[in-house]
């Protein structure tokens, strides 16, 4: 079974690799939505994979590190704040705290885009 919890954050960034003069090369902001998915079997006694209140506590810590920040400078490890790197960074922040983590999705709904990371297949960013 899969369970998930979501949070949002507002942040500014720019993409150092963007062509000069394009919008992504300048500082700009987005509203981000993050979904963290856990995979497991419900406990026989509780009927839960993990209490979602516990998940929410862990996510609030990560949200606080990202919300209303300039990602390139305020968040170590996100000097290149692409959707892909944000997903990797969140995974790195949570995988020890939430060992049942299965997937991190980072979405920019206003742009109709996002990234899904399912862990361990790719290099993780150091945090």
N, C-alpha and C positions, 0 to 999 in steps of 0.2 A: 504494500500500500504506500501511497504518497500523501503527505500532508504538506501544507505550505502556509507561510505567513508573509505578508507584504509590508513594506514601508516606503515612504517617499522622502526625497530630499531635494533641496534647491542648491545649485552650485554654479560657479563660474569656472570657465577654463578656456584654453585655446589649444590648438593642435600645432606643435612646432613643425610638423612635417607638411602642413598645408601650404599650398602655393601662396606666395606673398600677395596681399591685396584681396584675398578671398575672405568671406565672412569667418571661416574656421581659423584663419590665421590671426584674427583679432580676439581679444577677450570678449566673451559672450556667455550667456547663462542658459540653463535648462532646468526644467522640472524633471526629475528622474523618479521612476518607480522601480522598486527592487522586489523580486519574489525569491524567497529562499525555500527550497523544497527539501524535505527529509523523506527517507525511504526506510521502511521497516515493517515489522509485524506488530499488531496490537498486543500489549501485555495482557495475559489472561486475567489478572486481578483488576487492572484499571480500565481495560478496554482501549487504552491509548497507546500510540506509538511514542509520543512524548507530549506532555502537557503544553498546549500552545502558549500559556502564560510564561513558561520557562523560555520558550523560543523568543517570545516578544522581548523579554528582558535582555537577551543576548543581542537582538537586533537593535534595540535602543542605543546600546553602546556604539555600535557601528554607525548608526544614523547620526549620532552626535559628532562623530569624527568627520562626517561628510557634509552635513547640512550647513548651508550658508557659508561655504568655504570657497576659496580660490584653489581648486584642486592642484594645479601645477606647482603651487608654492606652499600651501598650508597642509598638505597631506603627504608625508614621506612615502615614497613608493608610487605616487601618481603624478610624477613629473611629465609623463606622457599619458594624459587621461582620456584614452579612447574608451569606448564601450567595453572592448575586450579587456583592457587593463583594469577598468573599474570592477568588472566581474571577477577577474583573477584576484584582485586586491581584497574584495569582500570575502571570497572563498578563503584566502589566507588568514583573514581576521577571525573566521568562524569555525574552520574545520576542527580545531582542537576542542573548542567549546561545545560544538554540536557534531559529534562523530557520525551521526546518521545523515549528515548533509549529503544530498544527492545532486542538487542543481542550484545554480544561482542565475537568475535572469535579471538583466538591467534593461529597462525600457525608457525611451523618450517618446511618450505617447503623442505629443504634439507634432513630432516629426514622423511618426509611424514607423519607428525603427527600434531595434534592440539587439541584445546579444544573450545567448544562453551558454553557460559553461557547466559541464558535468564532471569536472574534476579529474585529476590524476592522469589524464591523457596528455596534458601539455605542461610546459614549464610554468611554475607558479612564481609570482612576484614575491620578493622578500619584503617583510613588513617590519 
